[in-house]
């Protein structure tokens, strides 16, 4: 007997983050550097038969998303011959589409239990121009994506993912500052900065200060933030 239930799942690999080395970081609007927007062909790895990578698995000429399959829950519509995975990102692509574990479903069998992807197509993404940046951000020639979801207001040419402590997921473009796929309301990308030292809350959690010329926020990675104060004047 098989019982299924669904759970919202941001990502199999929610955040792949590194630690910054400088205390104060600021951003000046510019085109994202080449190293951030170009993936070489060798960065994308084609799965071989019986090979698993980043939650994707190839078996019997089919591709599975979410883990080793218990039954025949293969991904639908995938071109197996051109299917590739970008290691450490959660993203995969073939000649027709881009994939990400947007929603997982837990499948329980009599002698087996596994997670499978119930939603995995990154809607609208162009595989021919799709680039993984870092910290779950990616883009193609038309749009920016976070955790497999489009950030509709983000600017492709000026987007920059900021380095910082573990679990930081902050990006900036010419008009906005983003935490994950969320726009920080009224944040000024030109004067935005943060203190990467942080204040320890407990054994695993830190609080960080974000600032621009008019606002101060408290940020608890990866996605929690709140406005602490705001100057009434514009300068």
C-alpha positions in Angstrom: 0.0 0.0 0.0 1.2 3.5 -0.9 0.4 6.6 1.1 1.4 10.1 -0.2 1.3 13.5 1.4 2.8 16.8 0.2 4.9 19.3 2.1 6.1 22.7 1.0 9.8 22.5 0.5 11.9 25.5 -0.4 14.8 23.4 -1.8 16.7 20.1 -1.4 19.8 22.2 -1.0 18.2 25.4 0.4 21.4 27.3 0.6 25.0 26.7 -0.5 26.8 29.6 1.2 30.3 30.7 2.0 31.6 33.1 4.6 32.8 36.6 3.9 36.1 38.0 5.1 35.5 41.8 5.2 33.5 43.4 8.0 31.6 46.1 6.1 30.3 45.4 2.6 28.7 47.9 0.3 27.3 47.7 -3.3 27.6 50.0 -6.2 25.3 49.3 -9.1 27.1 47.6 -12.0 26.8 44.7 -14.4 27.4 41.4 -12.7 30.9 40.2 -13.2 31.7 37.6 -15.8 32.6 35.0 -13.2 29.1 35.2 -11.7 27.2 34.8 -14.9 29.1 32.3 -17.0 29.0 28.6 -16.5 31.2 26.5 -18.7 30.0 23.2 -20.3 32.1 21.2 -17.8 30.2 22.8 -14.9 27.1 20.9 -15.9 27.4 17.1 -15.4 25.5 14.5 -17.5 24.1 11.7 -15.3 25.3 8.2 -16.2 23.1 5.1 -15.6 22.6 4.4 -11.9 24.3 7.7 -10.9 22.8 10.1 -8.3 23.7 13.7 -7.9 22.0 16.6 -6.0 18.8 14.7 -5.5 18.6 13.6 -9.2 18.9 9.9 -10.1 19.2 8.1 -13.5 17.9 4.5 -13.6 16.7 2.4 -16.5 17.0 5.3 -18.9 14.8 7.5 -16.8 15.5 10.5 -14.5 14.1 10.8 -11.0 14.0 13.9 -8.8 14.1 13.8 -5.0 15.9 10.6 -4.2 16.3 6.9 -5.1 13.0 5.7 -6.4 10.8 3.1 -4.7 8.4 2.8 -7.7 8.2 4.3 -11.2 7.9 8.0 -10.2 10.2 9.3 -12.9 10.3 12.9 -14.1 7.8 13.5 -17.0 8.9 15.1 -20.2 12.6 15.0 -19.5 15.1 14.5 -22.4 17.4 12.0 -20.8 20.1 12.3 -23.5 20.7 16.0 -22.8 19.9 16.0 -19.0 22.6 17.6 -16.9 23.0 18.7 -13.3 24.9 21.7 -11.9 26.5 20.1 -8.7 25.8 21.9 -5.4 22.9 24.0 -6.8 19.8 21.9 -7.0 19.4 23.0 -10.6 19.3 20.7 -13.6 18.4 21.2 -17.3 18.0 19.4 -20.6 17.5 20.8 -24.1 13.9 21.8 -23.3 13.6 23.0 -19.7 15.3 23.9 -16.4 14.5 21.9 -13.3 14.6 22.5 -9.5 13.0 20.6 -6.5 10.3 23.2 -6.0 7.8 20.9 -4.2 8.6 17.5 -2.7 6.2 14.6 -1.9 6.9 11.9 0.6 6.1 8.4 -0.8 5.8 5.5 1.6 5.8 1.9 0.4 5.6 -1.4 2.3 9.4 -1.8 2.3 10.6 1.6 1.1 10.2 5.3 1.7 11.5 8.1 -0.4 11.0 11.8 -1.4 10.0 12.6 -5.0 9.6 16.0 -6.7 6.0 16.9 -7.3 6.9 20.2 -8.9 10.2 20.6 -10.6 9.9 22.6 -13.8 11.3 26.2 -13.5 8.6 27.9 -15.5 9.8 30.1 -18.3 13.5 29.4 -17.8 15.6 29.1 -21.0 18.1 26.2 -20.8 20.3 27.5 -23.5 21.2 30.7 -21.6 20.6 29.5 -18.0 23.4 30.3 -15.6 23.7 29.4 -11.9 25.2 32.2 -9.8 25.4 31.1 -6.1 23.4 30.9 -3.0 20.4 29.6 -4.9 20.3 32.5 -7.4 20.3 31.8 -11.1 19.4 33.7 -14.3 18.9 33.3 -18.0 18.8 36.0 -20.7 15.3 37.2 -19.6 14.9 36.7 -15.8 16.4 36.0 -12.4 15.4 33.0 -10.3 15.7 32.1 -6.6 15.1 28.5 -5.5 13.5 27.7 -8.8 11.0 30.6 -8.7 11.2 33.7 -10.8 11.9 37.1 -9.2 9.7 39.2 -11.6 11.1 42.6 -10.7 14.8 41.6 -10.8 17.1 43.1 -13.4 19.2 40.5 -15.2 22.1 42.7 -16.2 22.7 44.5 -12.9 22.0 41.6 -10.5 24.9 40.8 -8.1 24.8 38.1 -5.4 26.6 39.5 -2.3 29.2 37.4 -0.4 28.8 37.2 3.3 28.6 34.8 6.3 27.1 31.4 6.2 23.4 31.3 5.0 23.5 34.9 3.7 21.1 35.0 0.7 21.3 38.7 -0.3 21.4 40.1 -3.8 21.3 43.6 -5.3 20.4 45.1 -8.6 20.1 48.7 -9.9 16.7 49.1 -8.2 16.3 46.7 -5.3 17.8 44.7 -2.5 16.7 41.1 -2.2 16.7 38.5 0.6 16.1 35.3 -1.2 13.3 36.1 -3.6 11.9 38.9 -1.4 12.4 42.6 -2.1 13.4 44.6 1.0 10.9 47.4 0.9 12.4 50.9 0.3 16.0 49.6 0.5 18.4 51.7 -1.5 20.8 49.5 -3.5 23.4 52.2 -4.0 24.0 52.9 -0.3 23.2 49.4 1.0 25.8 47.7 3.3 26.0 45.1 6.0 28.1 44.2 9.0 29.3 40.6 8.5 30.5 40.0 12.1 27.0 39.6 13.5 25.6 39.1 17.0 25.4 35.5 18.2 21.8 34.5 19.3 22.5 30.8 20.0 24.8 28.1 19.0 23.8 28.2 15.3 22.0 31.5 14.8 23.4 35.0 14.3 21.7 38.4 13.8 23.2 40.9 11.4 22.7 44.6 10.8 21.8 45.8 7.3 21.8 49.5 6.5 21.2 52.1 3.7 21.2 55.9 4.0 17.8 56.0 5.6 17.1 52.6 7.2 18.5 50.0 9.5 17.3 46.4 9.5 18.0 43.3 11.6 18.6 40.2 9.5 18.6 36.6 10.7 19.6 34.3 7.8 18.4 33.0 5.7 15.1 34.9 5.2 14.0 36.7 8.4 14.4 40.5 8.6 12.7 43.5 10.2 13.0 47.2 10.1 14.7 48.7 13.2 14.6 52.4 12.4 14.0 54.8 9.5 15.1 58.4 9.1 12.3 60.8 8.3 14.6 63.0 6.2 15.8 62.0 2.7 19.5 62.7 3.1 
